[in-house]
Amino acid sequence: MTRQQQWSLGAHQAVLSFKGSPLESKINTHCQKSPSLFQQSGVVQTLAFLESRGEHGVTFCNALAQVYKGKDIKQLLEDAQKAKLPDYLAMSRDLIEVAAWFRRFAQIELGDVTEEAR
């Protein structure tokens, strides 16, 4: 199984686990915005920002870290901060890809949560 296949499977399972939870709407927002945040701001800044958003941000970051490397947010942040430039750039590229899988499945599985709430 390729990394892309592993990431897509993990992202799909994570997104399904958010469905129906009280945090669904906020996590859906993170799923939609995180690929562009990673691209514009980088790994450390994006993870720190998402983590600062509260319980929903930490939950999303932990899911992202678990799918990417089987780690939690603290371990992933530490790895990113200690990484040499080539490794950091590879991590950035990979996390953009993982976040894109989360966005795709959130669009399919969670849809427009705010519209359904009306």
Secondary structure as UniProt FT lines:
FT   HELIX           3..18
FT   TURN            19..20
FT   TURN            22..23
FT   HELIX           24..41
FT   HELIX           43..52
FT   HELIX           55..69
FT   HELIX           73..82
FT   HELIX           85..105
FT   HELIX           106..110
FT   HELIX           113..117
//
